[in-house]
Structures are given as C-alpha cells and as structure tokens.
C-alpha cells in the first residue's frame, strides 16, 4: 500500500527565489548542504544529496509549483518512483512551501522527517542568512 504525507514550512524568501534555488544545481547544493545536479526543464532529470535522491521533472510552474518523479537509493529496483508536488505560496515576508509526497513504498514514512531535517531547516538557514 502506497504511503502519502504533506509537510510545510515558511521560508524567508520570495516564492520565485525558493523555486529558482530548488531548480539550480549550485543553489540547491548550497541550500541543502548536499551535492545536487538539477534541471529546470520539464522532462529534465535531477540528483540531490550526493546521488542519494534522483528523479525527473514532470511539471513546472515557475515560482508556483514543481512536480517530480522521485526516488532514493533505498528504493528497490522493482519499486516505482514516488512523486512530490511542491507548492510555493506568498506568506508575509516569506514563502509557505507545501510539499506533498505520494506513491511511496511501505518504507517511505521515514522521508517525512527527512524533508524537515534535510530540506526545510537548511532552507530556513540558507535564506535567513
């Protein structure tokens, strides 16, 4: 049975700045602290966290939304990709980033805290400095 969850955080930057950092290799690397190679094109591939995460851009709405096929090295080869949808909404002086992670395999519940620890908290520090 597939696992789904949603996490969110307010990031101290504009929606466009957060979106651009997510889809730029150098900024994604600095923002999260893990080496990344990302594409800003629909159909383009990405790797993050030193190759631990990989996938493909499915839909892009500049400054608004990113939808990606997503998997880690912990996925078994027979397990299909999961999917993330990241929404960027203005909130005060920052951006409410909502991340919905769907179609995860049974072991996927562990990624919920991972998004907080390895994305949202580092993003707050990166954009807050």
C-alpha positions in Angstrom: 0.0 0.0 0.0 1.4 3.4 -1.0 2.2 6.0 1.7 1.4 9.7 1.4 2.1 12.7 3.6 2.4 16.5 3.5 4.9 18.8 5.2 5.2 22.5 5.1 7.3 25.4 6.4 7.6 29.1 5.9 10.9 30.1 4.2 12.2 33.7 4.5 12.4 34.3 0.7 10.1 35.0 -2.2 8.3 32.2 -3.9 10.4 32.8 -7.1 13.7 32.8 -5.2 12.9 29.5 -3.4 11.6 27.9 -6.7 14.8 29.1 -8.6 17.1 27.7 -5.8 15.3 24.3 -6.0 16.0 24.0 -9.7 19.5 25.4 -9.9 22.4 23.0 -9.2 24.7 25.4 -7.3 21.9 27.0 -5.2 20.2 23.6 -4.4 23.6 22.3 -3.2 24.2 25.4 -1.0 20.6 25.4 0.2 20.6 21.8 1.4 24.2 21.1 2.0 24.2 18.0 -0.3 25.7 18.0 -3.8 23.0 18.4 -6.4 22.7 18.4 -10.2 19.3 19.6 -11.3 17.5 20.6 -14.4 15.0 23.5 -14.7 13.2 21.9 -17.7 10.2 19.6 -17.9 11.5 16.1 -18.6 14.9 17.0 -17.2 16.5 14.8 -14.6 18.0 15.6 -11.2 20.2 14.2 -8.5 20.4 15.5 -4.9 22.2 14.7 -1.7 25.3 13.3 -3.4 23.2 10.9 -5.6 21.0 9.6 -2.8 18.0 11.2 -4.5 17.2 11.1 -8.2 14.2 11.7 -10.4 12.7 13.7 -13.2 10.7 17.0 -13.5 7.1 16.2 -14.5 5.5 19.6 -14.3 6.9 23.1 -13.6 5.1 26.3 -12.9 7.8 29.0 -12.3 7.5 30.5 -8.9 4.4 28.4 -8.1 4.8 24.6 -8.4 7.2 21.7 -9.0 6.1 18.1 -9.6 8.8 15.5 -9.8 9.1 11.7 -10.0 11.3 11.0 -7.0 13.3 8.1 -5.5 16.3 7.3 -3.3 18.9 4.6 -3.3 16.8 2.9 -0.6 14.1 2.1 -3.2 14.3 -1.4 -4.5 14.6 -1.6 -8.3 11.2 -3.1 -8.7 9.5 -0.2 -6.7 8.1 2.6 -8.9 9.1 6.2 -8.4 7.2 8.2 -5.8 6.0 11.7 -6.6 6.5 15.1 -5.0 4.5 18.2 -5.5 6.0 21.4 -4.1 3.8 24.5 -3.9 5.2 28.0 -3.3 2.7 30.5 -1.7 3.5 34.0 -0.6 3.1 34.4 3.2 4.1 37.7 4.8 7.7 38.4 4.0 8.4 34.8 3.0 7.0 31.8 1.3 4.9 28.9 2.6 6.4 25.8 1.0 4.0 22.9 1.0 5.4 19.5 -0.1 3.1 16.6 -0.8 4.9 13.3 -1.2 2.8 10.5 -2.7 3.1 6.9 -4.0 5.8 6.0 -1.5 6.6 2.3 -0.9 5.9 0.9 2.6 9.3 2.1 4.0 8.5 5.7 2.8 7.2 7.1 6.0 10.8 7.8 7.1 11.1 10.5 4.4 8.6 12.8 6.2 11.1 13.8 8.9 13.9 13.8 6.2 12.2 16.7 4.4 12.1 18.7 7.6 15.7 17.9 8.7 17.4 17.9 5.3 15.4 20.5 3.3 13.2 22.8 5.3 15.6 23.5 8.2 18.6 24.1 5.9 16.5 26.2 3.6 15.5 28.5 6.5 19.2 28.9 7.4 20.2 29.5 3.8 17.6 32.1 3.1 17.8 33.6 6.5 21.5 34.5 6.4 
